[in-house]
Amino acid sequence: MTRTDLEINQEGMWRTLVFEQQTTLTLAVEMLLRCHLSPEQILTKTAMALEGSHHDS
């Protein structure tokens, strides 16, 4: 697989993730901008939420 193939594949995965998980990702960004939690805590909780929603599908 070439670097271009990997970039195209990753772009497609990001599009799918954003499309399917738009609400969760939007909340994460809003929390990063406004919340007093550490970015690491917010991103960890977001990853857990995304993982949980993947198992629900």
C-alpha positions in Angstrom: 0.0 0.0 0.0 1.4 3.4 -1.0 1.4 6.5 1.1 -1.2 8.0 -1.1 -3.4 4.9 -0.6 -3.0 5.3 3.2 -3.9 9.0 3.1 -7.0 8.3 1.0 -8.0 5.4 3.3 -7.5 7.6 6.4 -9.5 10.4 4.9 -12.4 8.0 4.3 -12.2 6.7 7.8 -12.3 10.3 9.2 -15.3 11.2 7.0 -17.2 8.1 8.2 -16.3 8.8 11.9 -17.4 12.4 11.7 -20.6 11.5 9.8 -21.6 8.7 12.2 -20.4 10.3 15.4 -21.0 14.0 14.8 -22.8 14.7 18.0 -20.2 13.0 20.2 -17.4 14.8 18.4 -19.1 18.1 18.6 -19.6 17.8 22.3 -16.0 16.9 22.8 -14.9 20.0 20.9 -17.2 22.2 22.9 -15.9 20.7 26.1 -12.3 21.3 25.0 -13.1 24.9 24.4 -15.2 25.6 27.5 -14.6 23.0 30.2 -12.0 23.1 33.0 -11.2 19.5 32.7 -7.8 18.5 31.2 -7.9 17.8 27.4 -6.6 14.3 28.2 -9.7 13.6 30.4 -12.0 15.0 27.8 -10.5 13.0 25.0 -10.3 9.8 27.1 -14.1 10.1 27.9 -14.8 10.8 24.2 -12.8 7.8 23.1 -14.7 5.6 25.6 -18.1 7.0 24.3 -17.1 6.3 20.7 -16.0 2.8 21.6 -19.2 2.2 23.4 -21.3 3.4 20.5 -19.3 1.1 18.2 -20.3 -1.9 20.3 -23.9 -0.8 20.3 -24.0 -0.9 16.4 
